Structures are given as C-alpha cells and as structure tokens.
C-alpha cells in the first residue's frame, strides 16, 4: 500500500481486559477492517491491550504515529475501568471538560428509556478540550473524535451493536468525504469443489488477473463454501473477469457477495412456487434452522421432522423396520425411506433427508465418523449420495452436512445431478 | 499485573493480509490468550499486521521490548508472502541456515501423505542461526523458537489446527517449566436474569471479593447466559465465594466452566431416564440442533417437529384449526396445543413448544417482533409463558428463544416454576 496517502491509512485499537484473557473474541476489529478495506482505507496494524493506563498510552502513541486515522473501541463506560477519556486527555495534552450538549443527549437517552440518569453517567459527557462528542443513537456511551498530531482519532463504544451504529453515523461519512470510492470488489461464492481444485481449475484466469498490477485475486474457505474475491479500480473490467470465472465454473458458483445457499435455494423454490420439507437425523434441525434464516422462507418451507431416533424414523416417516434392522440408520436405504416418508406425509414438492455419524463416538471401520448419507429430490425422483467429511469435530461435520444438503437441493432445482 | 515477573508476560503477534481486510476473524489470538491466561501468563498486547516486511519488523521490535514471551502466528509457508523466517533473521541479526534435521522431517511428512516434497518447500527448513526448529505434527510448516534480546519468540503456523497442535507440543511445556500453576478460576453460569440485575443482587459479595487484593470478579454476557468469573490464588477461598454466590442465586446458576444449558438438560433427563421432544416454529430446528450438540443426546432426545407453517402444526401436531384461526400461531393456545400434540404423538416424557415472531417483518402493535410463546412440561402438566425479546435481529431473537426454552425445561426438571 505504499501509494496510498498517509491519511487514508488506519490503525485499529481494541481495548478491554476481556480481550486479553480470551474471554471474548474481538469481532469488532474484523468488522471494522472489512468496512475500511471496502472504503479503500488500508489497515496498517491492529493493537489490542487491556484496561491498563500505561499500555493504553503506549498503544495510542504507536497508533497516532503510524496512521492518519485511529479507531479505538471500548473504555467509554461510566466505571473506573473505562480509561478512554483519560487516555485521550493524556495523549493530546488537553484537559477533560464536561460538554453540556453531550450531557443533555445522555439525559435524553435515559429519559427515552423511561429511566433516570445516575450521577455516575455524568462522567460520560467529559471530553478533552477541543474534541468533539459523538452522539450514540443506540446506547448511553457517547463517542469522541479528536485530532492528535497528524491523526484523527475516533473513540467508539466496545459493544458491537453500538460500535457499528456509531461507525455508520460518524466514521463512514468522515471517510467518504476524504476517499472517493473507486475500488470495486466482487466475491463469487462456490460450493461443491475444494479450494485447491478451484484454484487449479482457474489457474489460467487467475494468472491473467494477477498480471494486471491494479487487480487482486484471493480465496476464502468457510466450511463447504469457497469465496473467490476480485478487487480492482474498474467495475466493468472486474465484471468481465467475474463472468468468465462463473461461466467456467458453471453451477459450482452459486452466488455473489453475502448470499447464502439458503437464500439461493429459497429463491429458486419461490420462483417455481414449490416447497421443501426436511427429515433430519444427525443435523437434527440445522437444515431447517438454516433455511429459515431467510425472512419469508415460510412461503417455501412448511417444516420437517427431526427424526433422531430409529423409532421416530419408523413411526413418523414410515422408514421400514427391516431397513433399520438390516442396513442401519446411516445407510442409503434409510435416507431414501426418510425422504419418501417426508414427501408422502407432507405433500411437499421436494425433500431433503440426512443421516450420518457426527461423532465423537459411534464410528466403525465400515462407517467412520464423518460418513453422512443424503437423499434429495421429488416424489419418484430422489437421488441418494454419501460424503465422508474429515473428522474435524461434531459441529463441523454437521455444518458441512447441512451445506452439502442445501447445495444438492440447489443443483437438483437447476436440473443438475449432484456429484455422487 | 505489576507483580508478575517480566518473563511471565506475553505479546501475541498475528500476521497475514487476510487479517487486515476483515476477510478472516483472528480466532487464534483469542484461543492463545485463553490458554496463556489459564497458565498465568499475562497477555500485555496483541499486535496484528499484514504481510509487509516493514510492518512486521515494527511489530516484532515492539513485541520483544514489551514481554519475555512472544508468540507469532502465520507467515511460515513456502511462498514469497511468507516473511516470518526473514523477519526473525532481521530482528535477531542472525543469517538463515538450512536445518538438515528439519528438512528431513518435512520430507517425511510429505512421504507419509504419499506425496513428493516440492523444491519450494525446502525453504521451510531455513531458520536463523542459533534458533530451534519446531516439528509440526499435523502439517508441513515447521515452527521456530528463537531468543531475541530478553525475549523468547515462538513462531507458529497461522492455520488454527496446526497452531493449536504446536502450542500444545512446544509452547505449553515451555511455559509450564517456568510457571507453577497457582491461579485458579471459577466461572459460574447463569440464565434467567439480566447481567445488571445479577450484579445488583450480588453487590455485597462482589464488594467482599474485590476487597481482597488478589481476587478478581468479572461478568460476561452471551445471549441469555451470563458468566460470573472469579479468579484468585487459593482454590478453597474461591470455592467458598463461588458456593456463596450459587446459594444466593439458587436455580439461576445452572453450571460452571464450559457447561451449556443443553448439557445440563440432557444430563438431568439422563439421570431420570426421561425423554424430551420439540415442536419448533420460529426456532425451526435450533432447539433440536442445540440439544444434539451433546454427544449421546440420542438417549434422551428421540426427535421432534419443525412445525413452521400453520398447516404443518395442524396436520402433524393436531393443533385445532379454530386455535389457529382465532388466536394465530403466535399465541398461548397454539404453543400449548403444539406441546400437547408432540407429547401425544411421541409418548415422550417432556415437550418444548415454541412459536414467535423473529422478524424483520410480521410484527404488529399487539404482537411485536421479538414476542415468543413457550410451552414446556409433561402430559397434563404444561406451563405456558411468553417473552418479548429486544429486536436485535432475527438470529438473536431465535437464539434467545432457544436458550430460554432450554432453561425453562431445566427449571421444570428441577421442579421449579419458570418465571411467568
């Protein structure tokens, strides 16, 4: 990033003892980094320290030397652990003063909640002389903006919801005034092929993208979904490369941006006026829960069965007892019968049935932990297949089974056979 | 932490461009911080920088000045982006040399995978003169341990699975030789009361704990579960305070450490030889999925119904059509009928039924987004109650409904009435 001017670089400073003990994963920094990157602000460093004054002074001193924009999170509450006000006063060399307007805003906020402001909250209206108080639309802790040396420092609350609201209200507009948005990003989401296989298949395109000095290409894998990320200054050029990749990958690429398999599947069902039911054993409700992350999914998803025990499979999905006795619940015959039962009972257009061994126990040489059977399809037209997921733990196996099932339904809705 | 000797303090240094763009949440640092805190090593700061040599040099220089233990993650791969080896050589002032033993280990690892080592991987056997190569039991990238100034630096791979394996193999034993484990921690988990109410109720005990200079008390809220954390040098003293808190809170405190409501509930059912079924509308499988995070939960959980549509509720759980027509799916009458239907169909001992408005649409002045009805109990002995969760988004409402339902079952299993 050597060509980016200094004032378009940022340092993130996360504070709080709970970040130093591993009690809390710092999701703020990743969220902020994503926003800043999209706004073309390069993040030079992230610093994280606890609520110790000398560590805070060290970190802030480093931060304002390294970048023109410093975003600090945390330490704005009313207790003695909340050192951000004192920190900004120390590093800027300016005394704290009570800001009457800020005090009124805090009082108003308490008033709206039907509560009376406690005296201790008055301290939250204190900001260094010459700094600007930033109103908090969703909480009691106001933020602070202050110029220190060549840097502009924004101090925001540590609570993610409040931090996000204040970033949008105060920081984003400030940045947009200074950086014309000329970086474009396209993220192509893929499912059904591994990261290294994708990179190998696309080697030639990737090389052409990377040979353009202004363009970048990267991948990111999250469970069974791989994101291919293209960045560059010209939207049409990126779009051309993106379409080339999507054409080459065909149905492997299922969407862009923040889309999800659940969203694509519900959209396809909605377009066709069709419905899907689930019969879940090892995933035990995760597929239903995932489908219903999409608002309005009730139009395509009447419900399903969490058929965890063999008896439940037999009684409510009519899985024949001989199937369970001869082949077991983790078998092609069982998932087929589960899907048939779900279709017959519900009259839905499509069914997904899943049964597998999520571990840690219950595996055998023939049926190891990670083995999952799937049946996906329509009445009289069901496809059965299996996967053996790496044994990366019970929840990872179940998550991958859920996404694999949704992807299989997506492919069948597109009239493409899932790979056996 | 002013009394802790310098060599028992650590700085974490996470590297990689993907951490600077928000494409990846740094889970390594939180995991490492947790381990180090439990090992009584105070984490003074976390630094995160991208794969730029000058930023890496800055961060490493800061790190070795601040603490006696520095754990760096990332940058050990074979590509030109992997700068950790060059960084350690630069900051230590010692040239890189190829370590023949390390080379043999890397070759062996490839051999075990049935693959041939590529020439590019040879660079991974290069470590600064005087440093020690650390074998990687689960990957190709060896780690490095090196003394720079007064600090010991461990460089570990960035892939979480490899990082964890190498921490356990190389770093933990090194720390244990230097720090007798004399800090104890107790974490008391609570559900059914808010964080500020808990702190108010316990104000007197908390004050007594905090008046002991060696003891500390903190809280952490995660959805509907609040953890009360006590830390101190003497196990019996902590235990006494913990029991006092647990006695005062009664059934509000449901467990300790890493326990979950699902674990406690399945354990109670297991002890009684009883079973539970679910009838889920707005949570749509999340309760079943949560119960089955516990290995062996099949002994107490035969399954359930994801009764998302009204028709599904009527057809498979016998919710009377007049109930749906007169009161709607989000009503006390509906969840009662759902639970009764689930009990009758399954013959299970207990049932949980949930129906609510998760949003973002579908709310009204009488039934706002966040309103959720619950029915929990046994045949002829069901309790119905409702909650109105803050509208913090669809997934937060559903998560809180899931935990509230499990907590209600826990209380009923303990013969305690859930608060209406």
Contacts between the chains, C-beta under 8 A, distances in Angstrom:
chain1	res1	chain2	res2	distance
A	1	B	52	7.6
A	17	B	218	7.5
A	18	B	218	7.2
A	18	B	220	6.5
A	19	B	30	7.9
A	19	B	33	7.4
A	19	B	46	7.4
A	20	B	33	5.9
A	20	B	37	7.4
A	20	B	42	7.6
A	20	B	43	4.5
A	20	B	44	7.8
A	20	B	46	7.6
A	21	B	33	5.8
A	21	B	34	6.7
A	21	B	37	4.2
A	21	B	43	7.4
A	22	B	29	8.0
A	22	B	30	4.7
A	22	B	31	6.4
A	22	B	32	7.2
A	22	B	33	3.6
A	22	B	34	2.8
A	22	B	35	7.3
A	22	B	36	7.8
A	22	B	37	6.0
A	23	B	34	7.3
A	23	B	218	7.8
A	23	B	220	5.5
A	23	B	229	7.3
A	24	B	30	7.2
A	24	B	220	6.9
A	25	B	25	6.8
A	25	B	27	6.3
A	25	B	30	4.3
A	26	B	26	7.2
A	26	B	29	7.5
A	26	B	30	7.1
A	27	B	25	6.3
A	29	B	26	7.5
A	29	B	48	7.4
A	30	B	19	7.8
A	30	B	22	4.7
A	30	B	24	7.2
A	30	B	25	4.3
A	30	B	26	7.1
A	31	B	22	6.4
A	32	B	22	7.2
A	33	B	19	7.4
A	33	B	20	5.8
A	33	B	21	5.9
A	33	B	22	3.6
A	34	B	21	6.7
A	34	B	22	2.8
A	34	B	23	7.3
A	35	B	22	7.3
A	36	B	22	7.8
A	37	B	20	7.4
A	37	B	21	4.2
A	37	B	22	6.0
A	42	B	20	7.6
A	43	B	20	4.5
A	43	B	21	7.4
A	43	B	50	7.7
A	44	B	20	7.8
A	44	B	49	7.2
A	44	B	50	7.8
A	44	B	55	6.3
A	45	B	47	6.5
A	45	B	48	6.5
A	45	B	49	4.9
A	45	B	55	6.3
A	45	B	58	7.7
A	45	B	59	6.8
A	46	B	19	7.4
A	46	B	20	7.6
A	46	B	46	7.5
A	46	B	47	7.3
A	46	B	48	3.8
A	46	B	49	7.7
A	47	B	45	6.5
A	47	B	46	7.3
A	47	B	47	6.0
A	47	B	48	7.8
A	48	B	29	7.4
A	48	B	45	6.5
A	48	B	46	3.8
A	48	B	47	7.8
A	48	B	48	7.7
A	49	B	44	7.1
A	49	B	45	4.9
A	49	B	46	7.8
A	50	B	43	7.7
A	50	B	44	7.8
A	52	B	1	7.6
A	55	B	44	6.3
A	55	B	45	6.4
A	58	B	45	7.8
A	58	B	66	7.8
A	59	B	45	6.8
A	62	B	62	7.0
A	66	B	58	7.8
A	161	B	392	6.9
A	218	B	18	7.3
A	218	B	23	7.2
A	220	B	18	7.1
A	220	B	23	5.3
A	220	B	24	7.0
A	229	B	23	7.2
A	278	B	285	7.7
A	278	B	306	6.8
A	280	B	285	7.0
A	280	B	288	7.8
A	282	B	292	7.9
A	283	B	289	7.1
A	284	B	285	7.2
A	284	B	288	4.6
A	284	B	289	5.1
A	284	B	291	7.4
A	284	B	292	3.9
A	284	B	301	7.9
A	284	B	303	7.8
A	285	B	278	7.8
A	285	B	280	7.1
A	285	B	284	7.3
A	285	B	285	2.5
A	285	B	286	6.3
A	285	B	287	7.0
A	285	B	288	3.5
A	285	B	289	4.2
A	285	B	292	7.7
A	285	B	304	7.5
A	285	B	306	6.4
A	286	B	285	6.3
A	286	B	289	4.6
A	287	B	285	7.0
A	288	B	280	7.8
A	288	B	284	4.7
A	288	B	285	3.5
A	288	B	306	4.2
A	288	B	308	7.3
A	289	B	283	7.1
A	289	B	284	5.2
A	289	B	285	4.2
A	289	B	286	4.6
A	289	B	289	5.9
A	289	B	398	7.7
A	291	B	284	7.4
A	292	B	282	8.0
A	292	B	284	3.9
A	292	B	285	7.7
A	292	B	308	6.6
A	293	B	394	7.1
A	293	B	395	6.7
A	295	B	359	7.4
A	295	B	360	5.7
A	295	B	361	6.2
A	295	B	394	6.6
A	296	B	361	7.4
A	297	B	308	7.9
A	298	B	308	5.8
A	298	B	309	6.1
A	301	B	284	7.9
A	301	B	308	5.6
A	301	B	309	7.7
A	302	B	308	5.9
A	302	B	309	3.9
A	302	B	311	6.2
A	302	B	312	4.7
A	303	B	284	7.8
A	303	B	305	6.7
A	303	B	306	4.4
A	303	B	307	5.0
A	303	B	308	4.1
A	303	B	309	6.0
A	303	B	312	3.9
A	303	B	316	7.7
A	304	B	285	7.4
A	304	B	305	7.7
A	304	B	306	4.5
A	304	B	308	7.9
A	305	B	303	6.7
A	305	B	304	7.7
A	305	B	305	6.3
A	305	B	306	7.2
A	306	B	278	6.8
A	306	B	285	6.4
A	306	B	288	4.2
A	306	B	303	4.4
A	306	B	304	4.5
A	306	B	305	7.2
A	306	B	306	6.7
A	307	B	303	5.0
A	308	B	288	7.3
A	308	B	292	6.6
A	308	B	297	7.9
A	308	B	298	5.8
A	308	B	301	5.6
A	308	B	302	5.9
A	308	B	303	4.1
A	308	B	304	8.0
A	309	B	298	6.1
A	309	B	301	7.7
A	309	B	302	4.0
A	309	B	303	6.0
A	311	B	302	6.3
A	312	B	302	4.7
A	312	B	303	3.9
A	312	B	346	7.4
A	316	B	303	7.7
A	316	B	316	7.9
A	316	B	345	7.3
A	345	B	316	7.3
A	346	B	312	7.4
A	359	B	295	7.3
A	360	B	295	5.7
A	361	B	295	6.2
A	361	B	296	7.4
A	392	B	161	7.7
A	394	B	293	7.1
A	394	B	295	6.6
A	395	B	293	6.7
A	398	B	289	7.7
